[in-house]
Amino acid sequence: MSEVVRSSSVFDSTRTPFHVMTADGIDLIGEVAAPIGASTGAILCLHPLPTAGGMMDSHIYKKAANRLPAMTGISVVRFNTRGTTSEAGSSTGTFDNGVAEHFDVEAMLSYCFDTLKLENLWVTGWSFGTDLALQHAKDPRHKGLILLSPPLRTTTQDQLEYWNTDPRPITALVPELDDYLKPDAARQRFAIVPKIKIIAVDGAKHLWIGEPSVHRVLSEINSIVTGADAPLPVEF
């Protein structure tokens, strides 16, 4: 019997906590939520700014882990960057405003491919995590980038231009009411990389609060990863 998908909904998956060591000796903690049945793909989640409360449990990613494995077959890999704490625990080290975090992104991508053996992996960044993705997610094995509320806070023009040399797709979901970079400004800033697909989301805000915004984000992720051409169901 199906139920309405709510903010608190948690569907069946196989959940596995993990520790990953970076090349500079930082112990990252995280969790994989994997489908019980066949896999359709995976996302590696790079969370919002830790100094503003961002972590692996930031609500879009927590809801992705609670829903996507069962509803879509997508594995969801979440972790805390250095110096970040969540209910699952704390990663060691100190926040470095996205600089030393390159070790974190590289270690996690290696873990996803070399240990978890994931296929069809997409790097998904939210806010601060979009800068990490654009600057550091260059491992040739992932399929592309999904950017949620990109502020382009620290990413330089040169770092953006790199993606003109990389053929992989990038999709940016930009809230109409974003606090940092609204759709028109995003189109201007990203114009240097013409291949980036910008999806303006009416009525949404930077933090994607509210079930309609969550549903839209998770539906877009599913579409990008699996090729599905319909939104996620509202009952499951």
PyMOL commands that set and color helices and strands:
alter all, ss='L'
color gray80, all
select helices_A, chain A and resi 50-52+59-72+101-115+128-136+157-164+183-192+211-226
alter helices_A, ss='H'
color red, helices_A
select strands_A, chain A and resi 14-21+27-34+41-46+74-79+85-86+89-90+121-126+145-148+170-175+197-201
alter strands_A, ss='S'
color yellow, strands_A
deselect
rebuild
show_as cartoon
